[in-house]
Amino acid sequence: MQLSILKAAALAAWLQTTSASPVQTRSGGLDVVATTTTADGQVIDWVVPESQTSGSIAKTPATPVEKRGLEARRAAASRILLQNTQQGPNGTVPIARASGTTKATKRLPTQADHGSAAKIDAAADGYAGQHWYASSGQNVFNKGGKGTFSLFKAFTQSNSDFSLLQTAVIRSSAAHAGTGAVTQTVEAGWINYPNQVSAPHLFSYFTTSGYATEGDNIGGWNRDHAGWVQVDSQIYPGIAFSPLSADGGSQYELEIGYYLTEGNWWLWCLDRYIGYYPASVFAQGVNAADTLADHSDVIDFYGEIYNSETAMTTTDMGSGEFPSAGFGKSGYIHNILTINSDNVYVDYNGQDQLVVSDTGRYNLITSWSSGSSWGSYFYLGGPGAGGQIGA
């Protein structure tokens, strides 16, 4: 069977729209013009863009240059279709309300996570709170990067588990007022996390404090706390994706990445910049050059599972297939690129920081600068404990 590759469309099915409501002030100072509810119960506030910041909204940047040949790789990709999306009142942008459920603590993969399943005393400690990875990373000066992500509805054993594919743009040993050096990140990808949104969806995350705490202009998911500035009128962190890839059927994918330019970390998704994190949030009380406000020195692309319960989770990564299953069955990230100091995209190579928590449950197979239309890429995934996909 010939499988077509289509970029993921963002599907937002709205149950109610109030386009003529008076402006109300939401927690955090957002001026809400209207509120809608999606088919899966997600509440969206349509806000006045300028109420998100103390100044004006930044102008959407031009995209970085792609080296010769990369444009040709992308020319064959189909154009994005946005199905059943709806504009809010003129001049407003959508911001999803936090679900109210306590979210899992986020963190990055480290070398200590490589083979970590064998290091845990399950009888004494259990697995609750563990993160499982199939990860790659590159130490390189960069201003961001991007990749094209396969998109599946990964099975989750518990609503408190999550399964994601993501990028993390990182400044290691960043200056931080009052604590000394910390890790700072901007992150994005797709995630299946029922306690956050019931369907697979776009997420963003940032930390200024090495994940020590979350709060306004400190860190957090999506726009749960101030920091993220929404610019696009349709696509936002938290939006559910549809259609999704099927194991052995049609394959859908989308491009996600970050770009630091003119003092902002812009998030690219569905062929557009949708919003940004002001770089200034990373440099509060310290020299910006010593923080993520200036540049990143590490960039990761990976899959991650959060294990919320005591028993080892059966939650799937990607499609649930191991990477050896290949195209049409396994999850993948391809055309993985970083942005160099000249604002040019170059091939990513994450070989030096490969981390796999347990090859019996999740794994990855890599090909860097492959010379094919996929450039740098890898397949990844697995079925979790028990080895059965979707259970």
Buried (B, 14 or more C-beta within 10 A) or exposed (E): EEBEBBBBBBBBEBEEBEEEEEEEEBEBEBBBBBBBBBBBEBEBBBBBBEBBEEEEBBEBBEBBEBEEEBEEBBEEBEEBEEEEBEEBBEEBBBBBBBBEEEBBEBBBBBEEBBEBBEEBEEEEEBBEEBBBBBBBBBEBEBBBBBBBBBBBBBBBBBEBBBBBBBBBBBBBBBBBEEEEBBBBBBBBBBBBBBBBBBBBBBBBBBBBBBBEEBEEBBBBBBBBBBBBBBBBBBBBBBBBBBEBBBBEEBBBBBBBBBBBBEEBBBBBBBBBBBBBBBBEBBBBEBEBEBBBBBBBBBBBBBBBBBBBBEEBBBBBBBBBBBBEBEEBBBBBBBBBBBBBEEBBBBBBBBEEBBBBBBEBBBBBBBBBEEEEBBBBBBBBBBBBBEEEBEE
